[in-house]
Structure formats: structure tokens, C-alpha cells
Amino acid sequence: MLEQAERWGADGRHRDGAKVAEAVLARPDATSGQQAHAREALSLHRLRLGDFEASVHQGLLAMEYFVASDDLLRQSKLHCTLALAYHETALNEQALRHVLAALEAARACGSRTAEFWALSRSAMVHEAMGDPTRGMQLSRQALDLARTLDDPEAGFAALNNLGDTCIEVARGQKALGLDASIALQEGLIHVRGAVDAAQVLGHTFYESMALSNLVSILIELEEYPEAREQAYRAKEMARANGYRNLEVNNDAQIAAIVRAQGNLDEATAMMDAQLADPSAEEDLMLLTTLHRALFEMHKSSGRFEQALNHYEQLHELTFRMAQQTAGLQSKMLINTIEIEQARHDAERATLEAQMQRLRAEELDTAARTDPLTRLPNRRALDMELPLMLERAERDSQPLCAAMIDFDHFKQVNDVYGHGVGDEVLIAMASMLRSVTREADLAVRMGGEEFLLVLTDTSRERAGQACERLLASVRDFTWASIGPGLSCTVSAGVAQWDGVERSSHWLARADAALYAAKHGGRDRVSIDPT
């Protein structure tokens, strides 16, 4: 269904494509990714059908997923769609923001096709913001890039967009009293090429757009017979496919052609018939076009009462259209703000959840850490030791425990005070870290007693490690902590037999420690079991 929605978008069948995309969104089993792709397709279909508010709404929702999934290519494509939707409602600042984002994403993902579309949309937005010169530069860049691509759709768009830009440049030149023939002839070549390219693609929307541009150039060149023929052709195509905006534009073009040919009675009758059509009642743009043309024609013919009537209705319609445009702009901006606020709320909730998790982890870490030495405590030992025993049994590796205790530590506290005693314990923790590997465990058991659990280590090697530790303690410059201070420690080592309970094993290491104490201290005693 998603492939069909995208394919119909490429074929210009936007009403059918919108129905399929909406059907995907209605499915309860659609994944978040499928929903995003459906919204992306629906944003384009709604844009082409003139529903700009829905286009922006669906596009912004889809963008959330593509940003989260770091899909730069789809981000670029969707930014282009959003730029068009904002452009159509004269929200050009928002449109400019999206074309710049489209260009950045396209270049970041290395897609030259996406870069082409971003350049094309950028040209359109700059033109709408009153900078046709910059629009022409960007259009030429886009055309040069399109010629390097094997992409017929890009080729069509490059020709059509450059032709449209030529029209605006020519109108600007005419307003200044300058010769616009060169710009118009160049535009005519590009637009005729665009019509041919759209027909090869079989894309009715593209063909309707290109025909409308062709009519505009023919009017400027005063080629009225062909302009009228092409305008009716474009209008019929737009009406058959539901391209309401293009159809309204074709009506305006037909009015301009009829007036330019001097057939005021024919034009008046045609426009009166259009006004009588009930379907025109809610189309303010069409009504405005018709009343303006009728006002000017009646005025030219000296029918001033009828001209005044149309002028008054035109004035009211202009006010209503301004209100309608402002209302649509407001809705789109509010919609944008609401979606952005929802994203911010979701991000905030995620951050708060992460902070709560971090706080919980910090509390858990604090509960398993000795606050003075920053070594793991008994609680940490209770959690880690079963895992170490399991690994030692699984890998058939020896595991040793070394109980370590300061000799005559009470005298340190009595003579130098508890502050110095704390510094001695901190220094000891640092020495223990220096003799342990990542897989080992050094624990403060309480008071001046510590435990080393040494993985993949026999009791002989554990004894040697403890001898090195005792030498480090013996040689440490304790006088830097307290004048005349010296410290030693005793150690007892026991190797796990592979079956005994951990409490029995640690008790053997503790007994070996007491043996070292009774043997004169400052020594290592190894349990022979």
C-alpha cells in the first residue's frame, strides 16, 4: 500500500494516493515507520490537492520519525514538501527555513538528486521573497545539476522551474520599462521542454503545471490563440484530476486572454456563467478573479453601474480572502507550534526518565560504595562474589581471596587522630587498586580490614601479589601524612576449592590472616587447604 501511495504520487494521482496513505494510517497493525512513510506520502498528496494545512500537519509528524531514525534522504525530501506548503500560503520565512534544511540534509547524505530538489525549491522561495535574480541563479544551478542525473522527473522540474523564473524576471523587466523578450524567449524554450518531459513521464500534475506556465509566457508574448487553446487544455486536465489551485489559475489566464483579444462581450458572458455556477460560491480566489475581470471590462465598456457592483463585491472578497489567508496561516503556524511543543514535551519526558534512571543508578552505586575509600563495600561483595564464583567454576579457573588488615591501627587513631587514620585508609585503597586487574575485586570490609578477590590466580601467585602489596605499604612515605608515622599490614590467602560455600572460603582466608597476625604481623599467611 505504501509503494502504491508513493507510485501514485509520482504519477500525479494524488486523490487516489491520499486515500491509500490514509488507509495505511487507519491500520492498527501499522508500525511507527510505516505510519511515518504514510504521512510523508499524504503530506505530498495533500499539498498537490491544495490542502496545505493537512500537508504541513502530516509532514511535521513524519519528520519526527525521520529525524529520530537519522534518515537524511527522507528528511530532505520532506523538507521540500513542507517548503512548498508554506510557500503556497505566503509563509515564506518558514518555507526558507525548510529549503535550507533540505539542502543541508541532501548534502550530508550525498544525494545529488535530493540536492537538485532542494536547489529547485530554494529558487522558488527566493523568487517569492522578491529576489528573482537569486531565484534565477539557483534555477540555473538546479538545471546544471539535473543534466548530470539520470532522473526524468528532475529534468522536467528543472526546465519548468527555470521557465517559471524567466516569467517573473520578464514581468519585472516590463514593470521597469525594459525589454523582456530575451527572458521570455528563453522561458518559452524551457517550458515547452517541460511540457514534453511531463508527457513522456505520463504525469498529469506536472503537465498541468507546465501548461499553465506555457500559457503565461504566451500571454506575455501576445500569442493569444495558442495561449487560449493551451489554457483550456490545462484547465480540463486540472479539473479532471482535482488540481483546484491550477484550475483557478487557468480561469484567470483565460480571462486575461479574452480581455486582451478585445472580446469583452464573450468574456463577460463566460464569466457571468462561471459566477452562476454553485461550485464557485466557496472558491474565493476564483470569485475574486472573475469580479476583478468583470469590473475592468464593464468599466472599459462604459457600463459603470455594473462595474461599481463588481467593484464592491471585489472589495468584500478581497477582505474575506485576507481573512481566510490569515486564518489558514494562523492554523498552520499553530499546528507547527503544537507539534514542536509535543516533540519538546516528549524529549523532556525522555530526559526526565534518563535523569531518574541516572539518579537511581547513582543511589545504587552509592549504596555499594564505601564513602571514605570509594572502594566497593560488603553490599557490592554480596552482589559480585556469586558471579565471580560462577565464572571460576564455568571456566575451571582458580580463585583466591586475600584478607588484609592494618597492624596496630588503633594506635594510629589514638596517636595521630581519626583524621590521619582516614587518610591512611584512603592511601591503602589507592595501593589496592594498583595491584588489582579489571576482573579482580578490592573491597573495604569495614574498619581497617580489606579483601582482595583475585580471578584466575592460584594461592601461590596470590601470595606473591600480597608480598608485593606488603612491601608497597612498608615503603610508603607515611610521614607525609603524619610525622613519624609508619604502617604495615598482614594478609591471609585462601583458594576456593570449587564446591565450598563462599562464607566458608572467606572464613579460611580470615583464619589465615589471624595466623599472620599471631606469627608476628607484616607478613602473608597462606591457607594450605
RODO-414019 format. One record per residue (C-alpha): residue in one letter; x, y, z. Coordinates in steps of 0.001 Angstrom, whole numbers, plus 500000, padded with zeros to 6 digits. Example, Ala and Ser with C-alpha at 12.3 -4.5 7.8 and 13.67 -1.06 7.14 Angstrom:
BEGIN
a512300495500507800 s513670498940507140 
This chain:
BEGIN
m500000500000500000 l502855502378500802 e504524501610497481 q501239502298495728 a500782505610497576 e504258506720496514 r503817505457492946 w500571507358492532 g502316510440493836 a504897510034491091 d502088509551488557 g500128512619489715 r497180510556491009 h497043512455494274 r493440511796495242 d493963508043494916 g497344508252496639 a495857510167499572 k493187507512500082 v495772504730500179 a498018506635502605 e495055507326504902 a494146503635504780 v497645502757505987 l497332505219508884 a493999503643509831 r495529500161510169 p496046499184513833 d498996496942512895 a500971499686511110 t504392500206512655 s505692503656513539 g507964503514510495 q505072502613508192 q502984505404509692 a505780507888509051 h506096506794505412 a502312507055505003 r502351510566506489 e505187511527504160 a503173510386501133 l499997512018502465 s501827515317503006 l502719515421499304 h499245514343498152 r497510516946500327 l499894519603499046 r499034518810495432 l495312518790496244 g495547522259497812 d495059521201501446 f498146522964502789 e497210522761506465 a496907518955506290 s500110518779504260 v502077520584506964 h500445518609509772 q501264515223508250 g504712516330507123 l505808517572510530 l504615514357512194 a506536512258509662 m509623514419510142 e509776513415513819 y510394509787512832 f512903510530510079 v514936512783512365 a514906510153515128 s515979507449512663 d518607509746511088 d517119509216507614 l518682512255505925 l517371511474502445 r513737511385503518 q514304514430505712 s515472516360502666 k512512515241500537 l510025516077503270 h511587519487503912 c510981520240500226 t507305519296500544 l506896521441503647 a508636524346501934 l506083524151499109 a503156524060501534 y504376527113503441 h505192528898500174 e501654528365498876 t500263530177501931 a502805533034501736 l504649531860504859 n507949532349503086 e510155532599506166 q509052529121507213 a509471527945503616 l513033529316503524 r513870527515506767 h512774524210505230 v514603524633501899 l517825525384503763 a517287522283505907 a516541520260502757 l519780521398501137 e521816520633504264 a520328517131504627 a520801516377500922 r524472517302501001 a525001515447504273 c523666512203502802 g525451512733499491 s522327512531497309 r522712514716494210 t519076514122493318 a517924515390496713 e520303518342496327 f518675519142492996 w515191519256494520 a516402521412497399 l518001523883494951 s514795523984492910 r512613524707495931 s515114527260497172 a514896529103493849 m511111529188494130 v511185530578497680 h513740533279496867 e511617534312493909 a508542534561496143 m510508536663498625 g511151539260495938 d514598538155494779 p514108536798491229 t517791537314490415 r518822534888493165 g515969532618492087 m517360532581488537 q520861531722489821 l519548528824491868 s517343527614488999 r520340527534486673 q522362525615489279 a519493523135489573 l519301522706485793 d523053522122485537 l522807519510488275 a519751517844486672 r521700517358483434 t524159515154485341 l521383512937486710 d519598510015485109 d516286511270486527 p513493512296484102 e511430513855486899 a514324516094487914 g514817517015484263 f511185518099483996 a511274520120487200 a514492521900486240 l513004523041482916 n509639524011484358 n511039525882487342 l513552527815485247 g510770528703482808 d508641529979485689 t511553532075486944 c512033533553483475 i508393534666483527 e508868536521486813 v512085538131485612 a510359539235482401 r507436540764484298 g509856542645486500 q511674543962483435 k508403545082481832 a507416546911485012 l510659548885484719 g510048549615481048 l512810547274479905 d512851544819477007 a511781541398478322 s511931539490475046 i515160537609475822 a513862536314479163 l510519535375477591 q512069533504474661 e514374531614476996 g511422530800479250 l509371529611476263 i512097527135475279 h512360525757478823 v508590525463479361 r507912523751476039 g510616521289477007 a508906520820480378 v505552520038478731 d507204517420476543 a509047515926479540 a505811515709481567 q504053513915478720 v506887511388478486 l506585510829482233 g502799510452481954 h502472512797484934 t499252514811484677 f500012517209487526 y503381518101486052 e501835518559482640 s499137520827484121 m501775522986485808 a503918523206482687 l500907524085480520 s499966526874482926 n503473528300482667 l503331527968478884 v500074529948478808 s501615532680480980 i504546533101478589 l502308533050475517 i500179535799477068 e503261537913477740 l504341537313474105 e500786538215472929 e500395534810471262 y496730534710472237 p495233531957470019 e497698529327471206 a497518530690474753 r493736530232474796 e493974526715473360 q496589525656475912 a494707527307478796 y491531525332478104 r493577522181477744 a495282522834481082 k492007523677482797 e490337520479481641 m493271518427482869 a493279520211486233 r489537519781486701 a489628516073485791 n492330515395488373 g491191517655491207 y494028520214490952 r491829523036492169 n494518525667492538 l495731525094488997 e492179525206487682 v491596528596489311 n494831529852487808 n493727528628484367 d490444530568484769 a492455533703485467 q494580533073482395 i491541532549480172 a490071535812481422 a493294537626480628 i493385536149477109 v489770537016476291 r490215540587477514 a493491541011475668 q491807539908472411 g489128542564472918 n486222540084473091 l484610541780476078 d481063540541475442 e482271536941475128 a484385537315478258 t481525538882480178 a479106536097479255 m481640533419480099 m482434534919483495 d478774535523484353 a478190531830483698 q481068530948485998 l479636533145488751 a476286531394488381 d477933528000488971 p477120526918492591 s480550525279492882 a482151528735492665 e480430530091495783 e483096528918498231 d486073529480495944 l487115532975496956 m490123533012494640 l488017532217491596 l485324534732492602 t487967537416493068 t489434536724489638 l486008536862487987 h484773540022489741 r488037541866489028 a487891540975485362 l484177541894485109 f484757545207486887 e487526546153484454 m485559545025481390 h482337546832482365 k484346549945483172 s486032549809479762 s482627549432478075 g481116552387479947 r478750550222481961 f479600551977485203 e476693550687487317 q477668547079486644 a481338547971487137 l480576549515490534 n478620546428491577 h481545544132490761 y484000546524492402 e482042546440495665 q481905542648495594 l485605542565494758 h486346544756497773 e484372542426500060 l486021539345498573 t489480540854498984 f488755541376502666 r487379537852503047 m490387536380501244 a492749538293503506 q490896536902506496 q490921533399505041 t494635533533504243 a495438534918507679 g493281532232509272 l494976529467507294 q498400530887508105 s497464531034511786 k496220527445511765 m499388526250510075 l501613528149512469 i499623526939515475 n499789523411514109 t503542523778513710 i503932525130517223 e501763522389518726 i503743519630517013 e507042521207518026 q505746521581521591 a504705517928521609 r508199516990520463 h509755519142523173 d507450517572525765 a508420514093524589 e512115514996524675 r511683516475528139 a509907513348529364 t512719511221527913 l515348513364529609 e513485513230532906 a513276509443532654 q517005509302531906 m517724511563534878 q515610509398537141 r517453506314535901 l520790508008536459 r519747509086539948 a518669505543540711 e521967504237539390 e523856506813541441 l521936505816544564 d522608502157543866 t526291502868543262 a526473504896546466 a524843502061548394 r527524499673547080 t530493502028547623 d532452502821550754 p532132506608551142 l535672507106552543 t537879504971550287 r535479504789547284 l536111501052547183 p533225498587546875 n531680497648550229 r530140494462551669 r526923495002549736 a528887495104546499 l530714491956547569 d527410490169548129 m526371491072544556 e529665490431542754 l531048487376544535 p528399484849543332 l529095485933539739 m532850485532540223 l532364482073541687 e530116481099538779 r532687482246536216 a535538480480538013 e533560477215538037 r532476477585534413 d535983478388533150 s537763475981535567 q539990478793536824 p541456479230540332 l540004481947542536 c541744483356545602 a540701485578548461 a543169487697550442 m542078489227553732 i544228492279554556 d544314494158557854 f546443497001559223 d548745496129562108 h548086498109565325 f545744500514563540 k544175501576566828 q547483503178567785 v547364505311564607 n543976506700565596 d544993507140569239 v548289508911568499 y547505510847565294 g543738511135565423 h540959509737563287 g541582512265560502 v545066510836559904 g543611507341560255 d541160508109557445 e543990509339555204 v545882506084555888 l542857504071554760 i542491506212551601 a546172505655550761 m545679501911551272 a542719501923548872 s544920503516546213 m547578500796546676 l544936498073546429 r543693499500543137 s547231499400541780 v547552495638542342 t544103494620541055 r543057493930537472 e539702494751535913 a538392491262536641 d539548491388540300 l537693492907543230 a539025495049546078 v536586495584548980 r536658497504552222 m535133495074554678 g534960497580557486 g537317499452559813 e540891498779558731 e540126495411557061 f540121494876553275 l539511491959550939 l541062491143547569 v539332488602545299 l541815487612542582 t540487485830539474 d542405483130537582 t545049483213540349 s546497480313542343 r547253480693546037 e550977480802545294 r550561483714542864 a548096485373545232 g550679485097547985 q553284486735545760 a550889489577544944 c550259490115548635 e554008490155549345 r554372492943546787 l551486494795548414 l553055494475551884 a556322495827550521 s554480498797548999 v552806499507552349 r556077499153554175 d557892501526551793 f555138504122551558 t556067507602552823 w553614507605555684 a555445510538557256 s553834512749554601 i550533512017556326 g551747512183559911 p555269512967561260 g556987509764562359 l554084507620561125 s554777504131559746 c552324501386558867 t552317497707557991 v549622495216557105 s549129491473557398 a547410489233554840 g545785485821554760 v545225483955551494 a542836481087550729 q541981479450547400 w538379478436546670 d538084474650546369 g535331474855543748 v532479473481545871 e532506475147549298 r530223477972550277 s531669481459549930 s531263482105553669 h533423479069554495 w536010480080551923 l536288483652553278 a536454482290556806 r539557480282555806 a541143483450554408 d540256485247557635 a541829482427559687 a544996482717557572 l545054486450558339 y544940485769562069 a547749483270561614 a549826486048560047 k548996488302562972 h549994485699565515 g553117484945563506 g554492488438564071 r552460490668561643 d553705492368558467 r553603489036556702 v551471486818554445 s549966483544555595 i548558481066553036 d545863478559553936 p547240475126552914 t543829473575552156 
